[in-house]
Amino acid sequence: MRGREFIMKDAYSFHVDRADCDREYENMFATYRRIFDRCGLRYRPVEADTGAIGAVGRT
């Protein structure tokens, strides 16, 4: 159980195979980059552990 409030942005998708999952991950990643670029935001993608409740797939 989580005992603190925090801001979270989730995304869920379903795929027929790993290749389809990888394509959708890249699509979402590119979409966020375009949004950040259009907003003039500085950002740096980093790898992170998804933790105990993270999904299988990309980290």
N, C-alpha and C positions, 0 to 999 in steps of 0.2 A: 504494500500500500504506500502510496506517495503522500507525504505529509506537508508538502509545500506547494504554493501556487507558482506556476511558471508559464511562460509563453511558448507555444508549440505550434509548428506547422507540419501537419501530416499529409501524406499522399499514399493512396492505396491503388494497386492495380493487380490484375490477374493475367497470367500468360500461359501459353501452351508449352513453352520450353524455355531454357536458359537464354538462348539467342534472342528470343522475343523480349524477354525481361531486360537483357542488356541494351537492346535497341530503345526500349521505352525509357530506361535510365538515362541514356545519352540524350534523348529527346527532352526529357525534363530538365536535365542539366543545362542544355543549350537554351531552353526557354528562360530559366532563371538568369543566365548570363545576359540574355537580351534585355530582360526587364531591368537588371541592375545597371547595364550600360545606358539604357534610355533614361534612367533616373539620374545618371551622372554619379553613381555610387562607386566608391573604391571598394574592392573586395578581393579576397584571396581564397580560393578553394583549398581545403585541407582534408586529409583523411582523418576519420574519427571512428571510434568504437561505437557500435549501435547499442551496446549495453545488454542487460538481461532481457529486455523486452523488444530488442531490435529484430528486424526481419532477416531472413536468409537472403543472400544476394550481395549487393554492393554495401560497402561501409563508407 
